[in-house]
C-alpha cells in the first residue's frame, strides 16, 4: 500500500512524525487543491521508482546471455526420460522427451544459459539418434565422469581458465552433476560431505561425457 502525507493535521504514525515535522507547516499553509495535487505527484513518483527497480531486476534475468559450448554429457538417471524444451526455463514448451535407456544416453551440448543446456543431439546405447535439432534441458539432469591422465585426482577451478585459482581436487571415476559449460570446459557440482556441494570448472581431459567406454 502506498502512503501519502496528510494535508492537514499531524500523522498518527510515530515514524512519519519523526521524519516530517518540518513539512507539517508547509502542508498546513498550502491550499487544499495544491496539497492534494502534491500528494498525488509524490505517490506517482514513488510508484515510478518501484517500477524502475523491478524492471532492472527482471531485465537482468531475461538478458542473461547464452554461452557457446562444444561438450557432451550423459543422462544422469537411466531409468527416467528427460524433457527437452524450446527455451531455457520450465515455462517453455516441451518439444521432445529423451526416452529412458538403461544402457545410457549420450547428449551433445552446444550452449549454456544459467542452469540450462542447449543440446543438438542425443544418442541411445544402441547408437540410435533419439533427438536431433535444437532444444534445452535442465543441466542437473546430466552427468559427466571425472578422469585423469594416470593420476588419481583431477583439479577443478573457480573459472573456466587454467590461469584462475584451483579450488580443489576430486577422485577420478566419479559421476558428477553438470551445472553449465563454456567452450570445452564443464561446470560441475562437486560433492562435499555435510554440504550441498560446491561448483567448480573442469577443463577438457578432466571429465568424460560418455556413459560408455569410449570417452567423448
DARA-V142706 format. One record per residue. N is the residue number from 1. PHI is phi in radians with two decimals (NA if undefined). D_LAST is the distance of its C-alpha to the last C-alpha in whole Angstrom. Layout:
N|PHI|D_LAST ; N|PHI|D_LAST
This chain:
1|NA|57 ; 2|-1.62|58 ; 3|-1.82|61 ; 4|-2.09|64 ; 5|-1.30|67 ; 6|-1.08|70 ; 7|-1.47|73 ; 8|-2.45|76 ; 9|1.41|76 ; 10|-1.97|74 ; 11|-1.08|70 ; 12|-1.39|71 ; 13|-1.45|67 ; 14|-1.09|68 ; 15|-1.07|64 ; 16|-1.20|65 ; 17|-1.06|69 ; 18|-1.12|68 ; 19|-1.83|66 ; 20|-2.43|68 ; 21|-1.07|72 ; 22|-1.24|72 ; 23|-1.48|71 ; 24|-1.02|74 ; 25|-1.11|77 ; 26|-1.15|75 ; 27|-1.19|74 ; 28|-1.14|77 ; 29|-1.40|79 ; 30|-1.44|77 ; 31|-1.00|78 ; 32|-1.00|77 ; 33|-1.07|75 ; 34|-1.16|73 ; 35|-1.12|72 ; 36|-1.10|70 ; 37|-1.13|69 ; 38|-1.12|68 ; 39|-1.05|66 ; 40|-1.15|64 ; 41|-1.15|63 ; 42|-1.11|62 ; 43|-1.12|60 ; 44|-1.12|58 ; 45|-1.12|57 ; 46|-1.11|56 ; 47|-1.07|54 ; 48|-1.09|52 ; 49|-1.15|51 ; 50|-1.12|49 ; 51|-1.07|48 ; 52|-1.10|47 ; 53|-1.08|45 ; 54|-1.14|43 ; 55|-1.13|42 ; 56|-1.11|41 ; 57|-1.13|39 ; 58|-1.21|37 ; 59|-1.14|37 ; 60|-1.14|34 ; 61|-1.31|32 ; 62|-1.15|32 ; 63|-1.49|32 ; 64|-1.02|28 ; 65|-1.50|26 ; 66|-1.48|23 ; 67|-1.83|20 ; 68|-1.33|17 ; 69|-2.41|14 ; 70|-2.52|11 ; 71|-2.44|8 ; 72|-2.53|7 ; 73|-2.62|8 ; 74|-2.22|10 ; 75|-1.08|14 ; 76|-1.18|16 ; 77|-1.78|19 ; 78|-1.22|18 ; 79|-1.84|22 ; 80|-2.48|22 ; 81|-1.36|21 ; 82|-2.16|20 ; 83|-1.31|22 ; 84|-1.91|21 ; 85|-1.97|24 ; 86|-1.53|25 ; 87|-2.84|25 ; 88|-1.47|24 ; 89|2.75|27 ; 90|-1.17|28 ; 91|-1.36|31 ; 92|-1.46|29 ; 93|-1.21|29 ; 94|-1.38|27 ; 95|-1.78|26 ; 96|-2.90|24 ; 97|-2.10|23 ; 98|-1.19|19 ; 99|-1.17|21 ; 100|-1.17|20 ; 101|-2.64|18 ; 102|-1.08|19 ; 103|-1.49|16 ; 104|1.75|14 ; 105|-2.27|12 ; 106|-1.60|9 ; 107|-2.15|10 ; 108|-1.65|9 ; 109|-2.05|11 ; 110|-2.18|14 ; 111|-2.87|16 ; 112|-2.52|18 ; 113|-2.58|22 ; 114|1.10|23 ; 115|-1.72|21 ; 116|-2.11|20 ; 117|-2.05|17 ; 118|-1.59|17 ; 119|-1.94|15 ; 120|-2.07|15 ; 121|-2.83|14 ; 122|-2.38|13 ; 123|-2.21|12 ; 124|-1.41|14 ; 125|-1.10|14 ; 126|-1.53|16 ; 127|1.13|14 ; 128|-1.76|16 ; 129|-1.25|16 ; 130|-1.84|18 ; 131|-2.67|18 ; 132|-2.58|18 ; 133|2.45|20 ; 134|-2.19|20 ; 135|-2.79|20 ; 136|-2.19|20 ; 137|-2.22|19 ; 138|-1.25|20 ; 139|-0.93|17 ; 140|-1.11|19 ; 141|-1.45|18 ; 142|-2.05|14 ; 143|-2.12|13 ; 144|-2.29|10 ; 145|-1.96|10 ; 146|-1.24|12 ; 147|-2.70|12 ; 148|-2.46|14 ; 149|-1.48|15 ; 150|1.58|17 ; 151|-1.58|19 ; 152|-1.44|20 ; 153|-2.18|19 ; 154|-2.15|17 ; 155|-1.54|19 ; 156|-2.28|19 ; 157|-2.10|21 ; 158|-1.26|23 ; 159|-2.34|22 ; 160|-1.35|19 ; 161|-2.64|20 ; 162|-1.20|21 ; 163|-1.32|24 ; 164|-1.45|25 ; 165|-1.18|26 ; 166|-1.37|24 ; 167|-1.89|25 ; 168|2.86|24 ; 169|-2.48|21 ; 170|-2.51|20 ; 171|-1.15|19 ; 172|-1.37|16 ; 173|1.45|14 ; 174|-1.81|16 ; 175|-1.49|14 ; 176|-2.18|15 ; 177|-1.31|16 ; 178|-1.44|15 ; 179|-2.11|18 ; 180|2.93|17 ; 181|-2.75|15 ; 182|-2.73|16 ; 183|1.10|14 ; 184|-1.89|11 ; 185|-1.71|13 ; 186|-2.10|13 ; 187|-1.60|16 ; 188|-2.26|16 ; 189|-1.73|19 ; 190|-1.55|20 ; 191|-1.17|23 ; 192|-2.30|26 ; 193|-1.05|29 ; 194|1.45|32 ; 195|-2.35|30 ; 196|-1.45|28 ; 197|1.78|25 ; 198|-2.30|24 ; 199|-1.54|22 ; 200|-2.67|20 ; 201|-1.93|17 ; 202|-2.05|14 ; 203|-1.36|13 ; 204|-1.01|10 ; 205|1.75|9 ; 206|-1.69|11 ; 207|-2.50|9 ; 208|-2.16|6 ; 209|-1.67|5 ; 210|-1.78|5 ; 211|-1.43|9 ; 212|-1.90|9 ; 213|-1.22|9 ; 214|-1.33|7 ; 215|-1.46|4 ; 216|-1.96|0
